[in-house]
Amino acid sequence: MRRARHVDVEDLVAGLAEHREALGGLMVTYPSTHGCSRRIREICAIVHEHGGQVYMDGANMNAQVGLTSPARIGADVCH
């Protein structure tokens, strides 16, 4: 069985809708060990639409240099 390598956006939307009242945010490592999700901006926007914030783990920040930034992606906080 092959594992999913990226966020299942439809499943994320369902989970966010179900837990909207208790939602604080989403923690995401970007890029992950699986690469760059092409839907990361969409994912951040969806979390914001449901009242949450996006916390980005900056462990792979070197992989972003020259290509993007946490703010451009839509992250609210990054370490």
Secondary structure, DSSP 8 states (H G I E B T S, - for coil): -----S--HHHHHHHHHHTGGG--EEEEESSBTTB--TTHHHHHHHHHHTT-EEEEEGGGGGGTTTT--HHHHT-SEE-
